[in-house]
Each structure stands twice: as structure tokens, then as C-alpha cells.
Amino acid sequence: MKLGILAAFLVPHRHFTGYGMANLSLSIESTERYSVDSQFRQDINLLRGIAIVSVVFYHFAAQLLPGGFAAVDVFFVISGFLMTKIIAGGLEAQTFSLRRFYTARCKRIIPALLALCLLLPLLMWFWLPALEFRRLGNYISYAILFISNIKLNKDAGGYFATSSHENWLLHTWSLSVEWQFYLALPLLLMALHLVRKRISMMFSLMLLAICSFIGCVIYASAGNLSSLFYLMPFRAWEMLCGGLVWFISQRYTFSRARARLCALVGYLIIAASVVLITPDGAWPGYLTLFPVLGTMLVIASNYQPLAESIDRHCRWIGLSSYSVYLWHWPIAVFIVYADRQHNALWITSGIALSFLLGWLSWVLIEQPANKSLSRLSAPAFWLVVLATVSGCYIFGNLVKYQTLVNSPNPLVNQIANEAENKNRAADPKTSLSYYGTGPLAAVIVGDSHAEATATALAAAAQGHGSVMGMTWSGCPNLSDAHVDKNEGCYKFNKSLAARLADIPSTTPVVIVNRLGHYAESHLVHFDDKNIVGIQYLHTYAESMISMACALNQHHKVYLVRPVPEMNVNVPRYLSHALMMGKQPQDVSIQEAEYRKKTEFIWQAQDRAVNQCGVKVIDPSRWLCTDGRCMGSKNLQPLYFDDNHLSETGNRVLVPMFKEIFR
């Protein structure tokens, strides 16, 4: 029964020898005859082709098309136009059916997405580490319900973050945005149609688009860039602009000369957008107006001669653009896993494979599934949709909760699991954590680096008492300093003296921070925001010394030298290298490189020693040997990323912390 339902979405067995095999032999060139009818807009198909080529090239070779990500906005405008045409046109002709609308969307979108969500885990059953396989299952359950954009928004990082390049289903965010828009648009237009004599539908869409765009501007100024990128309300204006084009086209038509000019300008604006725009700053934002405007001009012009001359040679690209979009991203992720994202041969092969798999998916999945599902009665159709989507969702959750466990290489699995071997004791509400039993023997203060080493201090304190943690992630302990996008940090630092006042003065305070990172990245600002260069570093050092000396007045303060930072994510680098059949060496950096990079912080800590008598302890004595600071030993990671010690790695520092209690 389950196989039968799945077959209805993929390649129906009873039709394979006829229709399916015919499509197998369908040449790319023959798509010119196969797809054109009186309703076919070749300019829109060309726009799809331009958009998918831009997106694919951006994901494989961003240096060639730095603004290729903006082509997704072209897709949004196209979707808005076509959906408004179907809905508003149907309402005017009194032929619109909400059930038929949603049925068509399901037939168009779900089959290929379902195939992706089921084939990916099957292909990776013996290859992907269990930790990453569970993460894949988690995203499958969100993607098939079209809410992956909401999940991605909650996750750390963002679309352009390096860590996102290894999320196999990152690209499904845009499908979720479109689907959410599809749910809302027909209801909105149906409501507006009822009051069309009093309220203009076009004016209403224009007002909503303006409100959505204003929301983008407000959120961008507030720094909520992840929500801005992923969530439908901030993308709605782009699709509504496509809808506005349909209403405008019903009222106004261009002369042939003006249509040609309008189309040419539109194509040029789109081309300039994908070549010149960069992912810096808020997106969508003011610059998003350019690809949106360019797409609106092309669609509004309805100028076909130019599109015909180009589209006839590459029509299959636009027709298969949805499938190409689905399959290209996992290929790009695989190349990142292989660490070949800068290899021209791998990039070229990845691009070619993306279009080949996309075309095969269009021929073997999209079209057969559409025809097969169209033959079903309405109850049978919705039963198939419910069964397959529910089955995929359940499968994703079975993987997520380890009811279904894959079988990766044991060594790869062990190394990859070190990414989760971290201290999670800190309470984010109180910023406090507790370790061990007995009277309080020490307090550890700092950012996430303090949290990562807290259990090592607790192990060193055994026999002396317990340890309390006062930590705030992303917050260096500086006086009168503000950390960008971390409003609670200033209050946390201001509260430290009062919190420590309740603790006996004989209890030592250990301060651990990733101090160099905040200074190098200028993540901290002071009352005078205009200071730069040497003056900025001087102010930064004075702020650090001031905080350490203030706390040292009532407690013995120990400043921990910076923990050496690796050039790669250690568990990820080692596990991925083994997955690709390589024989990796232990991760390390030169100790001289570490000392040079942290010299500024060492000097500031030494000044604090001379100024107020704080003590300094140096983790490099235990983490660095023979001129190299180790990120792993015998392929056992000591870090859970590139700069935080794991629970395995921080054990190396137990002897260092024991010196505090002698």
C-alpha cells in the first residue's frame, strides 16, 4: 500500500513502459515543441531560466555571480504574478475553485520535494554521521510541512553563514515562503473580491506590499536580519509586486516599441543585480527593489520576440528550473563536505550534474506524477497527499528521535559526535551554573569560553569544594563597553561586582574570555564610537584591565590566557576528510602564530598583573607542544568547533586549574 502511494508521486509503474519510457528518451531540444501552447509565456520561462542559472552559479561559484542569490527574488515575483493571474482571473470569470488551486499547487510542488526528502537519507544511510543524519531527519520533517524557513530562522547563524553551507535542505526555505504565500493569497483575493465595488483589489495589494516593505526596513534597522531573510511577511511584498503586474496588465498595454524597451531594461536590471549586488547588509532591503523591478518590467512588457529567440534554444532550463533548484543544493553541499568548493573541475561538474539531475527529475518525477495524480478522484488525490506527506513527516521524526538509526563508519561517528560533547549546564535565564558539591571553592566568569572550561575547573576543585559559573555567551568582561547585538552583556558586566559581593572574599574568581575575537572583529563599542585603530585597542585594553582590577579588590582574580584557536572546525574537518576517503593528520596551528595573534591580549593581561596584582594562568603550556598548538590528538578532537574546547579537550587543562588551589 505504501509503495503504491509513493509510486503515484514518483514514477507510476503501470505507465512506465509507455509514458515514462517516452520521456526517458525525450531530448532537450524537443522540449521546444513539447511545451509551447497558447497560454505559455516564453518570457516567463526565460526569466525562470535566468534565475535558476544565477542561483546555481552563485551557490557553486559565488565569485562569478556575487548577486546570484537575488535571483530567488525573481522567482518570487513570477510566482506572485502567476498565482494572482490564476486566482483573480478565475474570480472575475467566476471559474475559480479553491480546491483546484490547492490541488494544482500540490501536484506541482510536492512530488519532487518528496523524492528529495526520501532519497537523500537513503543515499546517506551508511555515509553521514549519526549526529548529522539526525539533523537531516529533523529538517525533512520541517521541509515537507513547508515550515523550514521558520526552523532556519530559529537556528543560529543565517543563510549566508559558513555553517549553513552544510545544511542539506537549507534551500527549502524559499519553498516554504512560497507555500505560505499560496495559503494566504487566495483567501485574501477572495475576500477582496467580495468588496471589490468599495475597495480596489489592486490598491489593496499595493498597500499590503508597501506595508511589507516598510516592515523590512524597520526590521533591518533593528538588526533582525535572519527573520528578515526567512519569514514570509518580509518577502510578501515581492510576490505582491508580481500580483500588481497582473492587475496593471489588465488595464494598460504597451506599444510594441515600448514593450521592447521595457523588456530590455528589465533584463538589464536583472543582469546588473546578479552581477553587482553582494550579500552584505540586510536582504531583502532597498537593493532588492532592483531585481523585483526588473522582473516586473519584463513580465509587464509581455514582449515575446526577444524571449523566443533565446528561449527556443534553452527552454528545458526554465521548464526544469524547480527540479534543478531542488537538486543543485545537495550537490553543492557534497562539494563542501569534500572540501573541493574551490576546485574548478568539481565546480564545473557540480553545475553540470545539477542541470542533468534537474532535467531527469522533471522528466521522470514531475511530469509522470502530475499526469498520474490528475487521473485520481478528488478524495483519492487528497488521501495520497495526506498519506505521503504524513509518511515523510513521520520518517523525518523517526530519524530525528533515533528510532531509525543509520549505520555510519564508527570512527567517523566518534569524531563527529565530539561536536556535541560540550558543557550545557549554564542557565540562560540566570547565567549561572553549578558544578560539584561542598562549599564554594571557585567562581568562573566569562563568555562561552568560560562555559567550555568550567568542568575542567570543577574537576581541579574536587576535594576543595564546588564551582559556580557566571557566564554570558558572546560577552567579554569589559567595563563600560557595549557588545553589538548583545544588549544583555552590558547589564551582566555591571552586575558582576554585586553578585560577587555575596561570595566570601577568599573564593578565587577565574576569568576566561575570547578577548581577541571581539577586538579583531570590532564587536565591542565604547561611549566614544568614533575611536579606531590604536586608540580603539588601547581603550579596549584599559576596559579589560579596569574590570579585572575592580573584581580583584574583593577576590583573588585569575586571568586565563586566550585559548588557541584552530583554522578549521575540528570535528567537522576530521570526520569529513575520513568520509571522503582521505587520511587526515591531526589539526594544529603553529604556536608562534598563536602567540602573534594574541600578543595584544597577553600584554594587556600583563599590565593588569603589574597594576593590581591579578594572577595569570596560561593554557598554552598544556595545549601546545613542540611548537604546535593541538586541535586534536590521534584524531580525537579537543575542540567542538574551531575555538571552544570540548569536554574531552578541557580535561587537558585540569592540571592548570589545580595550581589555583595549591
C-alpha positions in Angstrom: 0.0 0.0 0.0 2.8 2.4 1.0 4.7 1.6 -2.2 1.7 2.2 -4.2 1.1 5.6 -2.7 4.7 6.5 -3.2 4.6 5.3 -6.8 1.7 7.7 -7.5 4.0 10.6 -6.6 7.1 9.3 -8.3 7.0 7.2 -11.4 3.8 5.2 -11.7 4.7 1.6 -12.6 1.8 0.8 -14.7 2.6 3.8 -17.0 6.4 3.4 -17.0 6.7 1.3 -20.2 4.6 3.9 -22.1 4.7 7.5 -21.0 7.7 7.1 -18.6 10.0 5.5 -21.3 8.9 8.0 -23.8 10.1 10.7 -21.5 13.3 8.9 -20.8 14.2 9.4 -24.5 12.9 12.9 -24.7 15.7 15.1 -25.9 16.4 18.5 -24.5 15.9 20.1 -27.9 12.5 18.5 -28.3 11.2 20.5 -25.3 10.6 23.4 -27.7 7.7 21.6 -29.3 6.7 19.7 -26.2 5.8 22.7 -24.0 4.5 25.6 -26.0 0.8 26.4 -26.1 -1.4 29.4 -26.3 -1.0 30.1 -22.6 2.8 29.6 -22.5 4.7 32.8 -21.7 8.2 32.3 -23.1 9.4 35.4 -21.4 8.5 34.0 -18.0 10.1 30.7 -18.9 13.3 32.6 -19.9 13.1 34.5 -16.6 13.0 31.2 -14.8 16.0 30.0 -16.8 18.0 33.2 -16.0 17.0 32.9 -12.3 18.0 29.2 -11.9 21.3 29.7 -13.7 22.1 32.7 -11.5 21.2 30.8 -8.3 23.2 27.7 -9.3 26.3 29.7 -10.3 26.1 31.7 -7.0 26.0 28.5 -4.9 28.8 26.9 -6.8 31.0 29.9 -7.7 29.8 33.0 -5.9 32.8 35.0 -7.2 31.3 34.8 -10.7 27.9 36.0 -9.8 28.0 37.6 -6.3 24.4 38.6 -6.5 23.1 35.3 -7.8 21.1 34.8 -4.6 18.9 37.7 -5.7 17.5 35.6 -8.5 15.3 33.9 -5.9 13.5 37.2 -5.7 12.9 36.9 -9.4 11.1 33.6 -8.7 9.0 35.3 -6.0 7.8 37.9 -8.5 7.0 35.3 -11.1 5.0 33.3 -8.5 3.1 36.3 -7.4 2.1 37.2 -11.0 1.1 33.7 -12.0 -0.9 33.0 -8.7 -2.7 36.3 -9.0 -3.5 35.6 -12.6 -5.0 32.2 -11.7 -6.9 33.5 -8.7 -8.0 36.9 -9.7 -8.6 35.9 -13.3 -10.7 32.9 -12.1 -12.7 35.1 -9.7 -13.5 37.6 -12.5 -14.6 34.8 -14.8 -16.4 33.1 -11.9 -14.5 29.9 -12.5 -12.1 29.9 -9.6 -12.0 26.9 -7.3 -10.0 27.0 -4.1 -9.8 23.2 -4.1 -8.5 23.1 -7.7 -6.0 25.8 -6.8 -4.5 23.9 -3.9 -4.7 20.6 -5.9 -2.6 22.2 -8.6 0.0 23.5 -6.2 0.3 20.1 -4.5 0.8 18.4 -7.9 3.4 20.9 -8.9 5.5 21.1 -5.7 5.1 18.0 -3.5 6.3 15.1 -5.8 9.8 16.3 -6.5 10.2 17.6 -2.9 9.0 14.3 -1.6 11.5 12.4 -3.8 14.3 14.6 -2.5 13.3 14.2 1.2 13.3 10.4 0.8 16.2 9.8 -1.5 18.7 12.0 0.5 18.6 9.9 3.7 18.6 6.6 1.7 21.7 7.7 -0.2 23.4 8.8 3.1 22.4 5.9 5.3 26.0 4.5 5.5 27.8 7.7 4.9 26.5 10.5 7.1 27.5 10.5 10.8 24.6 9.8 13.1 24.6 13.3 14.5 24.3 14.9 11.1 21.8 12.2 9.9 19.5 13.2 12.9 19.8 16.8 11.8 18.8 15.9 8.3 15.8 14.0 9.6 14.8 17.0 11.6 14.9 19.3 8.6 13.0 16.7 6.5 10.0 17.0 8.9 10.0 20.8 8.6 10.6 20.9 4.8 7.7 18.5 3.9 5.4 20.7 6.0 6.7 23.8 4.3 7.8 25.5 7.6 11.6 25.0 7.2 12.0 28.8 6.9 10.6 29.2 10.5 13.0 26.5 11.7 16.0 28.1 10.0 15.1 31.4 11.4 15.3 30.0 14.9 18.6 28.3 14.3 21.9 30.0 15.0 23.7 31.7 12.1 21.9 32.7 8.9 21.6 31.9 5.2 25.0 33.4 4.4 26.8 31.9 7.4 29.5 29.3 6.6 27.8 26.7 8.8 24.7 26.9 6.6 26.7 25.6 3.7 26.4 22.1 5.2 22.6 22.1 5.7 21.3 19.7 3.1 17.9 21.3 3.0 18.7 24.9 3.5 17.3 25.8 0.1 13.8 24.6 1.1 13.3 27.9 2.9 12.1 29.6 -0.3 9.6 26.8 -1.0 8.2 27.3 2.5 7.8 31.0 1.9 6.0 30.5 -1.4 3.7 27.8 0.0 2.8 30.0 3.0 2.0 32.8 0.5 -0.1 30.4 -1.6 -2.2 29.6 1.5 -2.9 33.2 2.2 -3.2 34.8 -1.3 -6.4 33.1 -2.5 -8.2 33.8 0.8 -7.1 37.4 0.6 -8.2 37.9 -3.0 -11.5 36.1 -2.4 -12.2 38.4 0.5 -11.3 41.5 -1.6 -13.4 40.2 -4.5 -16.5 40.3 -2.3 -16.0 44.0 -1.6 -14.5 45.0 -5.0 -17.1 47.6 -5.6 -16.0 49.5 -2.5 -12.3 48.6 -2.3 -9.9 48.3 -5.2 -8.1 44.9 -5.3 -5.1 46.5 -7.0 -4.9 49.3 -4.4 -5.2 46.8 -1.6 -2.4 44.7 -2.9 -0.3 47.8 -3.4 -1.0 48.9 0.2 -0.1 45.5 1.6 3.1 45.4 -0.5 4.1 48.8 0.9 3.4 47.7 4.5 5.5 44.5 3.9 8.4 46.6 2.5 8.2 49.1 5.4 8.4 46.1 7.8 11.6 45.1 6.0 13.1 48.5 6.6 12.1 48.5 10.3 13.4 45.0 11.0 16.7 45.8 9.1 17.3 48.8 11.3 16.6 46.7 14.4 19.2 44.2 13.2 16.8 41.2 12.9 18.4 40.1 9.6 17.6 36.4 9.9 13.9 37.0 10.4 14.0 39.5 7.6 15.5 36.9 5.2 13.5 33.8 6.1 10.0 34.9 7.1 7.1 35.2 4.6 5.7 38.6 5.8 9.0 40.3 4.8 9.0 38.5 1.5 5.3 39.0 0.7 5.9 42.4 -1.0 7.9 40.8 -3.7 5.2 38.3 -4.6 2.5 41.0 -4.2 4.5 43.1 -6.7 4.1 40.2 -9.2 0.4 40.3 -8.5 0.3 44.1 -9.1 1.8 43.4 -12.6 -1.2 41.2 -13.5 -3.7 43.9 -12.4 -1.8 46.6 -14.3 -1.5 44.4 -17.4 -5.3 44.1 -17.4 -5.7 47.9 -17.6 -2.7 49.0 -19.7 -0.9 47.7 -22.7 2.5 48.8 -24.2 3.1 49.6 -27.8 5.5 47.2 -29.5 8.3 49.7 -29.3 7.7 50.5 -25.6 7.3 46.8 -24.8 10.6 46.0 -26.4 12.3 48.8 -24.5 10.6 47.8 -21.2 11.7 44.2 -21.6 15.3 45.2 -22.5 15.6 47.5 -19.5 14.1 44.7 -17.2 16.6 42.1 -18.4 19.5 44.6 -18.0 18.4 45.4 -14.4 18.2 41.7 -13.5 21.6 41.1 -15.1 23.1 44.0 -13.2 21.6 42.8 -10.0 23.1 39.3 -10.1 26.5 40.7 -11.1 26.8 43.7 -8.9 24.8 43.1 -5.7 26.6 41.4 -2.8 25.2 39.7 0.3 26.5 42.4 2.6 23.8 44.1 4.6 20.1 43.5 5.0 18.2 41.3 2.5 15.6 41.9 1.4 16.0 45.7 1.5 16.3 48.7 -0.7 18.6 46.8 -3.2 16.0 44.1 -3.6 13.9 46.6 -5.4 16.2 46.2 -8.5 15.7 42.5 -9.3 12.0 42.9 -8.3 11.6 45.9 -10.6 13.5 44.2 -13.4 11.2 41.2 -13.3 8.1 43.3 -13.1 9.2 45.2 -16.3 9.9 42.0 -18.2 6.5 40.4 -17.3 4.6 43.6 -17.8 6.0 44.2 -21.3 4.8 40.7 -22.4 7.3 41.1 -25.2 7.8 37.6 -26.7 10.1 38.1 -29.8 13.2 38.6 -27.7 12.4 35.7 -25.4 11.5 33.4 -28.3 14.9 34.0 -29.9 16.7 32.9 -26.7 14.3 30.5 -25.0 13.9 28.2 -28.0 17.5 27.1 -27.5 17.3 26.6 -23.8 13.6 26.1 -23.0 14.3 23.0 -20.9 16.2 25.0 -18.4 13.2 27.1 -17.5 10.8 24.2 -17.6 13.0 22.1 -15.2 14.0 25.1 -13.0 12.1 23.8 -10.0 13.8 20.4 -10.1 17.2 22.0 -10.8 16.7 24.2 -7.7 15.8 21.2 -5.6 18.8 19.0 -6.6 21.6 21.5 -7.1 21.9 22.4 -3.4 22.7 18.9 -2.1 25.3 18.6 -4.8 26.8 21.9 -3.6 26.8 20.7 0.0 28.5 17.5 -1.0 31.3 19.5 -2.7 31.7 21.5 0.6 32.0 18.1 2.5 34.7 17.1 0.0 36.5 20.4 0.6 36.5 21.0 -3.2 34.5 24.2 -3.3 37.4 26.0 -4.8 38.3 23.3 -7.4 37.3 24.3 -10.9 36.8 20.7 -12.1 34.5 19.9 -9.2 32.6 23.1 -9.5 32.0 22.6 -13.3 31.0 19.0 -12.7 28.6 20.0 -9.9 26.9 22.6 -12.1 26.5 20.2 -15.0 25.2 17.5 -12.7 22.7 19.9 -11.1 21.1 20.6 -14.5 21.2 16.9 -15.5 19.5 15.7 -12.3 17.1 18.6 -12.5 16.1 17.7 -16.1 15.8 14.0 -15.2 13.6 14.9 -12.1 11.4 17.0 -14.4 11.1 14.1 -16.9 10.9 11.2 -14.5 9.2 12.7 -11.4 7.4 16.0 -12.0 5.6 15.2 -15.3 4.6 11.5 -14.6 3.4 12.3 -11.1 1.4 15.2 -12.4 -0.3 13.1 -15.0 -0.9 10.2 -12.6 -2.3 12.4 -9.9 -4.6 14.1 -12.4 -6.3 10.8 -13.1 -7.3 10.4 -9.4 -10.6 11.4 -8.0 -10.6 14.3 -5.5 -10.9 12.0 -2.4 -8.2 9.6 -3.7 -5.9 12.5 -4.5 -6.1 14.1 -1.1 -5.7 10.7 0.5 -2.5 10.2 -1.4 -1.2 13.7 -0.5 -2.1 13.1 3.2 -0.5 9.7 3.3 2.7 10.6 1.5 3.3 13.9 3.4 2.4 12.3 6.7 4.7 9.3 6.0 7.6 11.6 5.1 7.0 13.7 8.2 6.9 10.6 10.4 10.0 9.2 8.7 11.9 12.5 9.5 10.9 12.4 13.1 11.8 8.7 13.5 15.3 9.7 12.3 15.4 12.8 14.5 14.5 10.9 17.6 16.8 8.0 16.7 14.0 5.4 16.3 15.6 4.9 12.9 19.4 4.9 13.3 21.7 4.8 10.3 25.0 2.9 10.1 27.9 5.2 9.5 31.6 4.4 9.9 32.3 4.1 13.7 35.4 6.2 13.7 33.7 8.9 11.6 30.8 8.8 14.0 33.0 9.1 17.1 34.8 12.1 15.7 31.6 13.8 14.6 30.0 13.3 18.0 32.6 15.5 19.6 30.7 18.5 18.1 28.1 17.9 20.8 30.4 17.0 23.6 30.1 20.3 25.4 29.1 21.8 28.7 25.4 22.8 28.7 25.0 23.5 32.4 24.5 27.2 32.2 21.0 28.5 32.8 20.4 31.2 30.1 17.9 32.9 32.3 20.2 33.4 35.3 23.6 33.0 33.5 24.5 30.7 36.4 25.7 27.1 36.6 26.9 24.9 39.4 29.4 22.0 39.5 30.3 19.6 42.2 29.4 19.5 45.9 30.6 21.1 49.1 31.5 24.7 50.0 32.1 27.1 47.1 35.8 26.7 46.1 35.9 29.0 43.0 33.8 31.1 40.6 34.4 31.0 36.8 33.4 34.2 35.0 33.3 34.9 31.3 31.7 34.1 27.9 31.2 30.8 26.2 34.9 30.0 26.5 34.4 30.1 30.3 31.5 27.8 30.0 33.6 25.4 27.8 36.3 25.2 30.5 34.1 25.2 33.6 34.0 21.5 34.1 37.8 21.4 34.0 37.9 23.9 36.9 35.3 21.8 38.7 37.5 18.7 38.2 40.5 20.5 39.6 38.5 21.7 42.6 37.5 18.2 43.7 38.4 17.8 47.3 38.2 21.5 47.8 34.5 22.1 47.1 32.2 23.2 44.3 32.4 25.7 41.5 29.9 28.3 40.4 29.7 29.6 36.8 28.7 33.2 35.9 28.8 33.2 32.1 27.1 35.1 29.3 27.7 33.9 25.8 29.3 36.4 23.4 30.1 38.8 26.3 33.7 39.7 27.2 34.2 41.0 30.7 35.0 44.7 30.0 34.0 47.8 31.9 31.8 50.4 30.3 31.7 48.6 27.0 28.8 47.5 24.8 28.7 44.5 22.6 26.9 44.7 19.3 23.7 42.7 19.1 24.1 41.6 22.7 22.2 44.0 24.9 22.3 41.9 28.0 26.1 41.9 28.1 26.4 45.4 29.4 24.0 44.6 32.3 25.7 41.3 33.0 29.1 43.0 33.4 27.6 45.8 35.5 26.0 43.2 37.8 29.2 41.1 38.4 30.5 43.2 41.3 27.2 43.0 43.2 26.8 39.2 42.5 30.3 38.5 43.8 29.8 40.7 46.9 27.7 37.9 48.4 30.6 35.4 47.9 33.4 35.1 50.5 36.4 37.1 49.6 38.6 34.0 50.0 36.9 32.4 47.0 39.0 32.9 43.8 37.5 34.3 40.6 38.7 32.8 37.3 38.0 34.9 34.2 38.0 33.2 30.8 37.2 35.2 27.6 37.7 35.0 23.9 39.1 38.5 24.1 41.0 38.7 20.8 37.9 37.8 18.7 35.9 40.8 20.0 38.7 43.2 19.4 39.7 42.0 15.9 36.1 42.0 14.7 35.2 45.3 16.4 32.2 43.7 18.1 32.6 46.0 21.1 32.0 49.7 21.2 32.5 52.3 23.8 30.9 55.7 24.7 33.0 57.3 22.0 32.1 55.3 18.9 34.4 57.2 16.7 37.7 55.8 18.1 39.6 53.5 15.7 42.9 51.8 15.2 45.5 52.0 18.0 43.2 54.2 20.1 40.4 51.6 19.9 42.8 48.8 21.0 44.1 51.0 23.9 40.6 51.7 25.1 39.7 48.0 24.8 42.8 47.0 26.9 42.0 49.6 29.5 38.4 48.4 29.8 39.7 44.8 30.3 42.2 45.9 32.9 39.6 48.1 34.7 37.2 45.2 35.0 39.8 42.7 36.2 41.2 45.1 38.8 37.8 46.1 40.1 36.9 42.5 40.8 40.4 41.9 42.2 39.7 44.3 45.0 37.5 41.8 46.9 38.5 38.4 45.4 41.7 36.9 44.1 41.3 37.1 40.3 43.0 34.7 37.8 43.1 35.8 34.2 43.3 32.9 31.7 45.4 33.5 28.6 43.4 33.1 25.3 42.7 29.5 24.3 44.4 28.8 20.9 42.0 28.9 18.0 42.2 26.4 15.1 41.8 27.4 11.5 39.0 24.8 10.9 36.1 23.2 12.8 38.0 20.3 14.2 35.3 17.5 14.4 33.9 18.6 11.1 37.2 18.7 9.3 38.4 15.3 10.5 35.1 13.5 10.1 34.5 14.9 6.6 38.0 14.0 5.5 37.5 10.4 6.6 34.1 10.3 4.9 35.8 11.3 1.6 38.4 8.5 2.0 41.2 10.7 3.0 43.8 10.1 5.7 43.8 13.3 7.7 46.6 14.5 10.0 45.8 15.9 13.5 44.6 19.5 13.4 47.1 22.1 14.8 48.5 25.6 14.4 52.0 26.9 15.0 52.5 28.2 18.5 54.3 31.2 17.1 51.1 32.0 15.1 49.1 31.7 18.2 51.4 34.0 20.2 51.5 36.6 17.5 47.7 36.6 17.2 47.1 37.0 20.9 50.1 39.3 21.8 47.9 42.3 22.3 45.8 40.4 24.9 48.9 39.0 26.6 50.3 42.5 27.0 47.0 43.8 28.5 46.8 40.9 30.9 50.5 41.5 32.0 49.6 45.2 32.6 46.8 44.1 34.9 49.3 41.9 36.8 51.6 44.9 37.3 48.7 47.4 38.0 46.7 45.5 40.6 48.2 42.1 41.3 45.9 39.8 39.5 47.3 36.3 38.6 47.6 34.9 35.0 47.5 31.3 34.0 48.4 30.0 30.6 46.6 27.2 28.8 49.1 27.0 26.0 51.5 25.2 28.4 49.2 22.2 28.2 47.6 22.7 24.7 50.9 23.4 22.8 53.9 21.1 22.5 56.9 21.1 20.2 56.0 24.4 18.7 52.4 23.5 17.8 49.0 24.0 19.5 46.9 20.9 19.0 43.3 20.8 18.0 43.2 17.0 18.1 45.4 14.2 19.3 45.4 10.8 17.4 42.3 12.1 15.5 40.5 12.7 18.8 39.2 16.3 18.6 40.0 18.6 21.6 37.5 21.2 20.3 33.8 21.0 19.5 34.3 23.7 16.8 37.3 25.8 15.9 37.7 27.8 19.1 35.8 26.1 22.0 37.3 23.2 23.9 35.1 20.2 24.1 34.6 18.2 27.3 37.4 16.0 26.1 39.7 18.9 25.4 39.2 20.8 28.6 40.4 17.8 30.6 43.9 18.8 29.4 43.6 22.0 31.5 42.7 20.3 34.8 46.4 20.4 35.9 46.5 24.1 35.1 43.5 24.9 37.2 44.8 22.8 40.1 47.5 25.4 40.5 44.8 27.7 41.8 44.2 25.5 44.9 47.8 24.9 45.9 
